[in-house]
Amino acid sequence: MRRLRNFVALDAGARALAWRALLWTALLRVAVAVVRFARLRRWAEATTPRPGANYDARAVRRAVLRAQRLLPGTRCLVAALVAERLLRQGALPARVTIGVAKAGPTLDAHAWVESGDVTVCGDDVPRAHYRALATFDAGTR
């Protein structure tokens, strides 16, 4: 009930962004399992700004975190793809980085997104442990 009250208390723009984050998170959780990464990248890169989008990177961060709380088990790659899509729709810069663990017996990967000086998602673990494997950078359009 508290989550519903918090959601209703949001302004209309934040509610709409939260809904989009939730929708894209649900869809991408499935897509990551069945669609090749190269196709997901093409889809992300084809995203165009939404007319009337009026939000900043911190609003995207809050929306993605809300979606992750509502859909437990959402992996960092899904959150990164969602954040990138929402940032691109808002005509905001998006830098997606996928890194691998620097040391250890097993391979550990992590994805994070930055927009200007804001870490939009992926700051839940220390990035110093990861070496960047791939970076996808999209400035504003």
Rosetta blueprint (number, residue, H / E / L):
1 M L
2 R H
3 R H
4 L H
5 R H
6 N H
7 F H
8 V H
9 A H
10 L L
11 D L
12 A H
13 G H
14 A H
15 R H
16 A H
17 L H
18 A H
19 W H
20 R H
21 A H
22 L H
23 L H
24 W H
25 T H
26 A H
27 L H
28 L H
29 R H
30 V H
31 A H
32 V H
33 A H
34 V H
35 V L
36 R L
37 F H
38 A H
39 R H
40 L H
41 R H
42 R H
43 W H
44 A H
45 E H
46 A L
47 T L
48 T L
49 P L
50 R L
51 P L
52 G L
53 A L
54 N L
55 Y L
56 D L
57 A H
58 R H
59 A H
60 V H
61 R H
62 R H
63 A H
64 V H
65 L H
66 R H
67 A H
68 Q H
69 R H
70 L H
71 L L
72 P L
73 G L
74 T L
75 R L
76 C H
77 L H
78 V H
79 A H
80 A H
81 L H
82 V H
83 A H
84 E H
85 R H
86 L H
87 L H
88 R H
89 Q H
90 G L
91 A L
92 L L
93 P L
94 A E
95 R E
96 V E
97 T E
98 I E
99 G E
100 V E
101 A E
102 K L
103 A L
104 G L
105 P L
106 T L
107 L L
108 D L
109 A E
110 H E
111 A E
112 W E
113 V E
114 E E
115 S E
116 G L
117 D L
118 V E
119 T E
120 V E
121 C E
122 G L
123 D L
124 D L
125 V L
126 P L
127 R H
128 A H
129 H H
130 Y E
131 R E
132 A E
133 L E
134 A E
135 T E
136 F E
137 D E
138 A E
139 G L
140 T L
141 R L
